Amino acid sequence: MPAIREVRVHWSRQRVRWFVWAVAAISSAPNDAAELPGPALPSFDSATAVRAHCGKGLERARTTLHALERHPVNGTWLSAWDDLNALMEDWAGPIYLLSNVHPDKAIRDAADACELSWQDFISTLGQNATLYAAVRRLHERDPIDALLLKTVREDFEDAGAGLPAAQRKRAKEINDRVTALGQEFDRNIRDANIQLAFAVEQLRGVPEAMWRAAKRDDQGHVLLGVDAPTYASVMQGAADPTTRERMWRAKTNEGGAANLRLLDEIGQLRKEYASLFGADSYADFTLRRRMAHSAREAQAFLDEVLSAVTGRERQELDELREAKARDLQQTLAQTVLQRWDVAYYQEKVRRERYAVDQEAFRAHFPPQQSLAFVMRVVEKMLGVKYVRVPAVKLWHPDVQAYAVHDARSGQPLAALYVDLFPREGKYNHAAVWSFRNGSLRLKRPAQAALVVNIDPDGLTLDELETLLHEFGHAVHNNLSATRHVSQAGTSVLRDFVEAPSQML
């Protein structure tokens, strides 16, 4: 449960002036003279076009792989390996993005099928005996290549390249099956299009601007989805506990019983996979290459955190229960705090104690101006410039494209696509797809897509924080300056992946 933050809000004139200046510094109008660094993102008009792209990409990858198998094991081998990774990103990266954001379900389904074909190629590649023998013989030439070589060796080992034949075959089967199950799990959520019907009186306390234009059923009930801004507004604002409960259960149970069965199978397969390598659990298998080292050490840390926060958590839960008792005018002994009560009474306590109303901030943080504000922060901190580009054709009319330039030299560095608003069939949380990583060796600009689901009427402070956080991942992709594609962006030690976002 998130803590009740002691928010101290004092919007001084200077802070307001700075926000206005920051927003004004970036034009939201496209610059017709600007171009996106790197290749144009593929545009697909049909599932047939996706399948054709998929087949061509896999053919190119196989040809490049065969050449790598014949490549001498010398100082250029790692670069040749990295070239294969770059090619795979160019052909598969857009597919992984569009399967999560394209409005046409037929195209999303074709992209899902293409992902499985790429998974088969990747799991086979991870067990390639010729390449595994090469990386075991190879010697690094400097610390940069030494780290890449270590990572490549470990990736081969983790894919099962060093296992006996029967176990190696089973490892590939499990990897491919888990990918398919995970894809089905995501699809069950993405394509569910959950619609809950509420009478207007059941939405008392929920900002009218959020539901006024929503679709209605044949009885005049308001139909609401469970996208992030709708969910937050209902859970924080709805005075009717039944409304909150229905919304909470619908969101919590996205994917339904089918997804519980998928999770169960994924858990069993991962445990079996770990056992192939002699690990007691999948957590032990995964963590052995990370800072925590083992499930035991991770659990010890979590237990330490739990002991430190339990007292504060109980205090905060008691405060929320007291707030509910006052609200319902009943005794504390009669009052039970339910899961769907937490966000509502957290917001109620914030309003009473600190005069902070999340919904009231929406008028002050319109989406486009908020995006401009975040970009201006990054520009000022990191010496870059975002220039909006009129992209020829993207996956949806709402999507924006930006060229990222070095502010001093004007050199183009990267491309950023921004998909702000919720819609049917779109990934319904917040994430960045780093579908093309940069490389100094290849003079290759990076490309990423920032995908969020924010209310068109404006952002709360929590949503602005989410936008800043996710933008950090985009910055990590866009501004990486590494020799190899395989080490760019979030392709770092796993423990560091969230660091730039946490900083923002």
C-alpha positions, -999 to +999 in steps of 0.1 A: +000+000+000+015+034-010+022+056+020+002+087+027+028+112+015+033+143+035+028+165+005+037+201+011+025+222-019+033+258-022+032+270-057+052+302-055+049+328-083+085+319-093+076+282-097+046+290-118+067+314-139+093+286-144+066+261-155+051+286-180+086+294-193+095+257-197+063+250-216+066+280-238+102+270-247+090+240-267+066+244-296+040+216-299+037+224-336+056+201-360+087+215-376+084+207-413+122+211-418+131+185-392+137+148-399+137+118-377+172+103-372+174+067-383+151+046-405+114+053-408+092+031-385+075+005-407+038+012-414+015-018-418-019-016-435-028-052-431-019-085-414-005-096-447+020-068-447+031-078-412+037-114-422+057-103-453+079-080-431+083-108-406+094-133-432+119-109-448+134-100-415+139-136-404+155-145-438+179-116-434+187-127-398+194-163-409+217-152-437+236-129-412+238-158-387+253-182-413+279-156-421+287-152-384+291-190-380+319-187-406+335-156-392+371-160-379+373-160-341+394-128-339+392-092-328+363-084-351+340-113-340+322-094-313+314-066-337+300-091-361+279-105-333+267-070-325+258-064-362+235-094-359+218-079-329+214-046-347+197-063-376+174-082-353+164-049-336+156-033-369+133-061-381+118-074-348+118-043-327+089-025-344+069-057-343+072-060-305+060-024-302+031-025-326+017-057-311+010-036-280-002-003-295-017-008-330-054-001-331-061-029-356-066-062-338-057-082-370-024-064-372-018-070-335-025-107-338-002-110-368+025-092-349+020-117-320+025-146-344+056-129-358+070-125-322+067-163-318+087-168-350+114-145-337+113-163-303+120-196-321+150-180-339+163-164-307+160-195-286+178-215-313+204-188-316+210-190-278+220-227-281+241-224-313+271-247-307+293-229-332+288-195-317+291-208-281+324-224-290+336-191-305+327-170-274+345-195-251+377-192-272+375-154-277+397-130-259+386-094-252+407-064-264+396-038-238+373-034-208+343-025-230+346-057-251+354-077-219+320-068-204+302-076-236+320-109-240+311-118-204+274-110-210+273-130-243+289-160-226+264-158-198+235-154-222+245-186-240+249-205-207+215-193-195+199-203-228+211-239-222+240-240-247+262-259-222+236-284-212+235-321-223+214-326-255+182-337-239+182-310-213+192-284-240+162-294-261+139-291-231+153-257-222+144-244-257+109-259-254+103-242-221+117-208-233+094-209-263+064-220-243+068-194-216+070-167-243+038-179-259+021-181-225+033-146-216+020-132-249-014-148-243-015-134-208-008-098-221-033-103-249-060-113-225-055-080-207-049-058-237-079-070-257-104-075-229-120-041-234-137-042-200-167-019-197-185-014-164-220+001-164-227+027-137-258+048-130-249+085-127-256+086-090-231+057-085-204+081-097-209+107-071-174+122-062-159+111-095-150+142-116-178+147-141-153+157-168-139+121-167-172+103-175-195+130-190-186+121-226-183+083-220-204+058-240-238+048-225-256+014-226-292+011-238-304+019-202-284+051-201-258+038-178-223+053-181-197+028-195-162+030-180-131+011-188-103+002-164-075+023-181-052+040-157-067+075-156-103+062-153-093+037-126-075+063-106-103+088-107-129+062-096-108+047-069-098+080-054-131+099-059-161+075-059-181+080-027-201+048-033-181+019-019-199-005-043-186+015-073-151+013-059-153-024-053-166-032-088-138-011-103-111-027-081-123-062-088-125-056-125-089-042-126-075-068-103-090-096-123-081-084-157-075-115-178-097-135-155-094-172-146-076-179-179-047-157-168-044-174-134-040-208-152-014-192-175+005-179-144+004-213-128+018-230-159+045-203-163+055-208-127+058-245-131+078-242-163+102-217-148+108-240-118+116-268-142+139-246-162+159-236-131+162-273-122+179-280-155+207-258-142+207-272-107+190-242-091+164-247-064+141-220-078+137-197-107+145-168-084+178-184-075+186-191-112+179-154-121+194-137-091+227-155-092+239-129-118+225-099-100+233-079-069+211-100-046+228-133-057+201-156-043+165-158-032+177-162+004+196-129+003+167-111-014+143-124+011+166-113+040+166-078+025+128-078+021+124-090+057+146-062+069+125-036+050+093-051+063+105-049+099+114-012+094+080-002+078+055-024+096+049+000+124+043+030+100+021+008+078-001-001+108-003+035+118-014+046+084-039+018+080-054+028+114-056+064+102-075+053+071-098+032+092-105+061+115-112+083+084-137+057+072-154+054+106-158+092+107-171+093+071-197+066+078-205+080+113-199+046+130-176+033+157-141+021+149-150-014+161-177-015+134-153-004+106-134-027+083-110-012+058-113-030+025-088-030-004-110-008-025-112+018+004-075+025+005-071+049-024-103+067-016-095+074+021-058+082+013-071+109-010-096+120+016-070+123+043-047+142+020-074+167+012-083+172+049-048+174+062-028+190+034-054+206+012-041+185-017-066+174-043-051+153-070-080+159-094-077+197-090-042+196-106-055+184-139-065+219-150-029+230-143-012+202-162-027+198-197-012+168-215+007+186-243+021+212-220+031+186-194+050+167-220+067+199-231+076+206-194+092+172-190+111+177-222+123+211-211+136+196-178+156+171-198+168+197-222+181+220-194+197+191-175+213+172-204+220+197-232+196+183-258+168+197-279+135+180-288+121+190-322+086+178-332+086+161-366+056+157-390+058+119-393+044+105-426+024+077-411+024+063-376+002+036-359-024+061-347-032+098-354-025+108-318+011+096-319+038+123-320+073+120-333+103+140-321+139+143-332+164+146-304+194+168-312+225+178-294+217+214-283+252+228-289+262+212-322+227+205-336+238+169-343+208+145-346+210+119-318+178+099-317+141+096-324+113+095-299+076+085-305+050+095-279+017+078-275-002+096-247-038+086-245-058+054-237-078+036-264-092+001-270-066-025-277-036-005-265-012-015-237-030+000-207-001+009-183+030+030-189+062+018-205+090+026-230+098+003-259+135+008-268+131-010-301+163+004-316+194+010-296+223+033-307+259+025-314+289+048-318+307+021-339+278+019-364+269+056-362+235+044-354+209+067-338+186+052-312+148+051-314+122+046-286+085+048-280+070+063-249+036+047-243+014+060-214-023+063-207-031+098-194-064+117-191-069+140-221-082+165-195-049+168-177-026+151-152-025+147-115+008+150-097+010+112-095+005+110-132+031+137-138+055+117-117+048+086-139+054+106-171+088+118-157+097+082-147+089+067-180+105+095-198+137+085-180+137+052-198+133+071-231+163+093-222+183+061-213+176+048-248+180+081-267+212+094-251+232+062-247+267+066-262+281+031-264+303+013-288+280-016-293+243-019-298+242-048-274+253-025-245+231+005-253+201+019-235+186-004-210+208-033-221+228-028-189+232-048-158+197-055-148+200-038-114+207-005-131+178-005-156+156+017-134+183+041-122+178+069-148+140+068-142+144+069-104+166+099-108+139+117-128 
